[in-house]
Amino acid sequence: MDEDDVSSRKGALPKFLEHLSGAGKAIGVLTSGGDAQGMNAAVRAVVRMGIYVGAKVYFIYEGYQGMVDGGSNIVEADWESVSSILQVVCAASALPGSLN
């Protein structure tokens, strides 16, 4: 892939983001579970940027215990899985097993 292809694929991103590559890397997203302003937006940004740069992004449910237990507590995220996260009612974050 030459430099022109990279520029057109990256669109109008600032130059400091053009060199990012997540190929072969993975990101695990877990939160403490408490209510916090902006947490949904932060989770969405991490997931989308991770996917954009080519990394695999995973949600980890049930906090650190879910990370240790693995299995169904670790789910691969995709673009659509965070598409409506900003509209999620704050009360949903208090449910046991929720991502945030």
C-alpha positions in Angstrom: 0.0 0.0 0.0 1.5 3.3 -1.0 1.3 6.6 0.9 -1.6 7.9 -1.3 -3.7 4.9 -0.4 -3.0 5.3 3.3 -4.0 9.0 3.2 -7.2 8.4 1.4 -8.1 5.5 3.8 -7.4 7.6 6.9 -9.5 10.5 5.6 -9.2 13.8 7.3 -7.4 12.6 10.5 -4.6 14.6 11.8 -1.1 13.6 10.7 -0.2 12.3 14.2 -2.8 9.6 13.8 -1.7 8.3 10.4 1.0 6.0 11.7 -1.1 4.1 14.2 -1.4 0.4 13.7 -3.2 -2.0 15.9 -2.6 -5.0 13.7 -1.9 -8.1 15.9 -2.8 -6.3 19.1 -5.8 -6.7 21.4 -7.5 -4.3 23.8 -9.6 -5.4 26.7 -12.3 -2.9 27.9 -13.6 -3.2 31.5 -14.8 -0.6 33.9 -15.2 -0.4 37.7 -19.0 -0.7 37.4 -19.9 2.6 39.2 -21.7 5.5 37.6 -19.4 8.0 36.1 -20.1 10.8 33.7 -18.6 10.2 30.2 -17.8 6.5 30.7 -20.1 5.4 27.9 -18.4 7.9 25.5 -15.0 6.8 26.6 -15.8 3.1 26.1 -17.2 3.9 22.6 -14.1 5.9 21.7 -11.8 3.2 22.8 -13.7 0.5 20.9 -14.0 2.5 17.7 -10.4 3.8 17.7 -9.2 0.3 18.4 -11.2 -1.2 15.5 -10.1 1.7 13.3 -6.4 1.0 13.7 -6.9 -2.7 13.2 -6.8 -4.1 16.8 -9.2 -6.7 18.2 -11.3 -5.2 21.0 -12.9 -7.2 23.7 -15.5 -6.3 26.4 -14.7 -7.9 29.7 -17.8 -8.4 31.9 -17.8 -8.8 35.7 -14.7 -6.7 36.2 -11.4 -8.3 37.2 -13.1 -11.6 38.1 -14.5 -11.8 34.6 -11.0 -11.3 33.2 -9.7 -14.1 35.4 -12.6 -16.5 34.7 -12.7 -15.7 31.0 -15.1 -17.8 28.9 -18.4 -16.0 28.2 -17.2 -13.0 30.3 -15.0 -11.9 27.4 -16.8 -10.9 24.2 -15.3 -9.4 21.0 -16.6 -5.9 20.3 -17.6 -4.6 16.9 -18.6 -1.2 15.6 -22.3 -1.9 16.1 -21.9 -3.0 19.7 -21.3 0.5 20.8 -23.5 2.4 18.2 -26.2 3.1 20.8 -24.1 3.2 23.9 -24.6 7.0 24.4 -28.4 6.5 24.6 -28.1 3.8 27.3 -30.0 4.9 30.4 -27.6 5.5 33.4 -29.5 3.0 35.5 -28.4 0.2 33.3 -24.8 0.7 34.5 -25.9 -0.4 38.0 -27.1 -3.8 36.8 -24.9 -6.7 37.8 -22.7 -8.0 35.0 -23.0 -4.8 32.9 -19.9 -3.5 31.2 -20.0 -0.2 33.0 
